Amino acid sequence: MTTSADITLTPSGAPAPEAFLEVRDLKVQFATDDGVVKAVDGLSFGLERGQTLGIVGESGSGKSVTSLSIMGLHKGGSVSMSGEIWLDGQELISASKEEVRRLRGSKAAMIFQDPLSSMHPFYPVGEQIVEAYRVHHDVPAKQARQRAIDMLARAGIPQPERRVDDYPHQFSGGMRQRAMIAMALVNNPSLLIADEPTTALDVTVQAQILDLIRDLQVEFGSAVIIITHDLGVVAELADDILVMYAGRCMEYDRAQKVFTAPEHPYTWGLLASMPRLDREVRDRLKPIDGTPPSLINLPTGCPFHPRCPYLGRDGIPCTTVDPHLPRHVTAGVACHIPHTDRIRTFSEEVLPTL
């Protein structure tokens, strides 16, 4: 018998037991000489095919660790993982390295944030795409090379027949990112993870890369996860947004809801620190006071409470009680402030300053 506690909910509030990707109570810890780093601490979310999830948060909040966990790139060594990661009905944390390796690249692929260091400098770009394709397809080298040329063309690289033999250092930053996208999509993966795909790119190239990801998602029908510290990057791309802080989910909801009526003070701080182009600049951007906590010695209660401007309001136990979201309910807000008070505070105190 299935109870309400066993059903994972989407931001819309509907049950999602058959989501293409389901992450349930994921915990990732690293053993160091100084102590155990709780990089991800009880994260849950779901993603359907054709949908885009934006994971946002400051550096060190656990965004990239989450993506590497889904790709199975954390196993072994000083890393311990618990929870469940279900990809198209297969659980990945308990799966063998060989099983995960077969899925990586074919069913799930990743665009890394630094393509220059992620691509081998001694091999032509096309040769690396060919290798990624032939790992999962038993085809002649000539056919794989043509596939690489076709993917470079789809990714918007001019003269792909010539550029296929160029090395990574011969590409500009934007072209390298396009080549990385071509490599990630060469096997038509059902899940595409883009980790800071526009880092260090100028704004015009950023827009082109994001448009390319959106167009290719429509073409291939992939589920997409966009990981970034910039809410503006996912403003028009994401269907859902998950806000992370100190390895936790602070807020998870539909993108429109997060941008128009966010409820967590940390989300308010992220929005206040984002430049706006749709209104006159009146004041300086407002950074979030303080610094992120150590993931070895997290504060008691809410991890955001040392930086929260609403700490102690009406005797709420922010410093002693953890407002962690329930394990199987992914949509929501991890905050002690009552819902009606959060809505009123945002509309009366926060919104006028954005």
N, C-alpha and C positions, 0 to 999 in steps of 0.2 A: 504493500500500500504506500502510495506517495503522499507525503505530507507537505505542507507549505514550506517547511524548513528545508526540504530536499530539492526545491525548484529554484533554479537560478532565474532572476528577473532581469529584463533589459531595461534601459532608461524609460521606455514607454510604459513599463509596468506589466508587460505581457510575459508569460512564461517562455523561456528559451532553452528547453532541454535538448533541442537538436541543433543548436548553433554550430556553425562550421568550426569556429574556434571558441573553446571555453577554458578559461583560466580560473581555477578554484583554489582559494586560500593558499596562493603561492608564497613560499618563503625561501629566500636565498641568503645564505650566510657565508662569510669568508673568515677563516681562522687566520689571525695575524699575531705578531708578537705582543701587540698592545691589547689584544682582546678580540672578541667576535664582532665582526661588522655585519649588522642586520641591514643588508642592502635593499631587500624587498621583504616586507613583513605583513603577510596576510592579504595579498592582492587578489581580487576576483573581478572578472569581466567576461563578456561574450561578444562575438562578432559574427554576423551573417555574411554570406557571399554577396558581393556587389556593394557592400557597405564600407564606409570609412570611419575608423576610430582615430581620434587625435589624443595622444597622451602628452600632456604638457606639465611643466614644472621646472624649477631651478636646476642648475647643475648639481649632481649628487643626490637627486631625489629618487633614483632607482629606475629611470626610464630605460636607459640602455641595457641595464642588467636584466630587466624584464624581457626585452627583445632577444637578447642572447640566450636567455633561458628557453624561450619558445623555439629557437633554432637549434637547441641542444648543444650549445657551445660552452657550457659551464661544467660539464660532468667531469668528475675526478678531481684529484689534487686536494687542495684545502677548502673546496667549495662543497657545501651541503645544501641540498634542495629538498623541499617537501611540498605537499599539495598535489594538485592534478592539473595537467595541461592536455586537453582533448582537442585533437586536430582531425576533423572529418571522421569522428568516431574512434580514433586511436589515441590511447594515452601515451604521452611522450616521456614523462619523468621515469616511469617504470620500464620503458622500452630499452632494448639493447642499443649499443652504439651503432651497430650495423643497421638496425631498423631505422634509427633517426637519420643516419647518413643517406639511406635510400630516399627518405622524404625530403631531405634538405636539397634544395635546388629544383626538385621536380614538383613537389606539392607546396613547399614554402620557400621563399627566397627573400634576401635582404639586401637593401641598398645601404652601404655603410657611409658614415658621415665624412670620411676622408678617402676619396677614391684613389688619390695618389699613393697612399700607404697601403691601401687594400688591394691594389693591383700590383702584380709582380713587375718590377722595373726592367727585368732582363728579357721579357718576352713581349712580342707584339700584342696589341689589344685584341686583334682578331683571333690570334692563336689561343688566348685565354678564354674567349667566348666559345671557340670550337671545343676546347677541353671540357668546359662546363656542359656543353650539349652532348658530347659523346659519352660522358659518364653515365648518362641516362638513356642514350639511344645508340643502338648498334647500327651505325650508318658509316659509309665511306667518308674519308677526310674531305673529299671534294664537295660532297653534299653538305657536310657540316660547315664548311667554309662559306658556302652560299647562304646557309641559314644565318651565319654570323653577319654577312653583308646585308641581308634583308633586315635583321634586327637593328643594325646600326642605322639603316635608312629610316626605319620606323621611329627610332629614337631621335630623329632630326639631325643626324650628322651628315653634312654635305660630302659628296664624292665618296661614298662608303667603299666603293671598289678599290680606291687608292688608300683611304685612311685605315682600312682593315689591317694593313701591314705596318702602321705606325706604332711607336712605343708610347706608353702613358705620358712620358715627359714632353712629347710632341703635341699633346692636346692641351687646350686651355682648361681652366677650372670647370667651366660650364660644359665643355665637350667631354671631359673626363667623367663628369656626373652622368651625362647622357650615355656614355659607353658603359658605365656601371649599371644603369637602368636596363640597357640592352642585354647585358650579361645576366641580370637578375630575371629577366622575362623570357630568356631564350627557350626555356622549357615549359612555358605557359603555366606558371605556378598559380595555384588557387588562392594563396595567401602571399601578399607582398608587404614586407616591413621596410619602411623608409626611416632610417635613423638620422635625424638632422640633415635631410637631403639638400638643404639650401645654405648650409653653413659656409661662410666665407665667399659667398657669391653676391654680386651686386643685385640691386632690386629688380632690374629688368630681366636678368637671367633667372633669378628666383621665380618670378612669375611664369617664365617659359617652362622651367622644370616642373612646377606644380601643375601647370596646364597639361604638360606631357603625361604626368602620372595619372591625372584625371582621365585623359583621353584613352590611355592604354588600359586603364581599369575598365572603362566602358567596353573596349574592344575584347578584352580577355575575360571580363566578368569576375575579376579577382576581388577578394576581400583585402582591404588595405589598412595598415596601421601607420600613421604618421607620428613620429616622435620628435618633439621640438620643445624649446623653452620659450618660443614666441607664439603667443595666442593669435597674432595676426596671420601667421602662416596657415593656420587651419580654419580661419574664419569662414571661408567659403568652400572649403574642401571636405571638412569632416561632417558626418552625420551625428556622431556622438563624441563627447569630450570627457576624458578622464583626467582629473587634476591630481598629480602626485606630489607628496611632500614627505621627506624622511622615510621613503620606502612604503608609504601608506597611500591609500586612496582618500583624498579629502572631499572630492565632489565628483560625481559621475552622472551625467544627464545628457539629454539631447543638446546639440550644439546651439541651437537657437535659444534654448532655455538658459544655458550657461552664459551666453553673451548678453541676453536681455534681462534676466532675473536671477543672477547667481546668488547662492545662499551662504557660501563659506567665506569667512574673512580673508583667507589666503587667496581665494579666487578674486576677491575684491582688490587685493593688493596687486595681483598680476595685471588686472585690467587697468588699474590706476597708473601702472608703470609703462603702459603701452602707448606710444604716440598715436594721435588721432589726426586724420587728414580731412575729416568731414565737418570740422568746426574750427573756429578761431582759437589760436593758442593764447591762453590767458595766464597760465602759471607754468612753473617748471614741473616736469614729471615727478611723481612721488614714489621713491623707492620704498620697499618694505624695510622697516627698521630692523636692525640686528642681522645675524647671520644664521644659516641653517645649522641645526644641531649636529653633534658628533653621532655617527651611526653606531659607535661603540657604547657610548653612554647617553642614551636617549633620555630626555626629561620624563618625569612621571606624568601621568594623565595625558592630555592632548599634546602631541609633539610640537604643535605650533604655538602653544600658550606663551612661551617666553617672548614671542614677537607679536602676539595678538593685541591690538589696541582695545579690544573689548573684554579683556581678561577681568574676571571677578564681577562681571555685571550681574546684579541680582543674586549674588551668592552661588552662582553656577560653579560646580566643582571641576573647573578646567585643569587644575594642577594635580588632582588626585585620581580622577576617574577617566579611563581611556574611552573615548567616544568611537571606538572602532566600529565600522559597519559590520553587520552580521555576515557570517561566512558565505551563505548562499544567496544573499540579496546584494547585487552589485550596484543597482541604481540607488542613489541617495546622497546624503551629506553627513560627514563625520564631524558633527559639531554639537556641543551641549546647548547652545542658544536655541530656545524653542522656535519652531517653524514660523509662527506668526511674528515673533520678534525679529527674526532674520529678514523676513519680507519687509517689515516696516523700517528696519535700520537701513536696508539697501536703498529703498525708495526715498527716505527722508534725509539720510546722512551721506550715503556713498554716491548714489547716482548724480546728485548735483555737482559733485567734484570731478566726475569723469569727463 
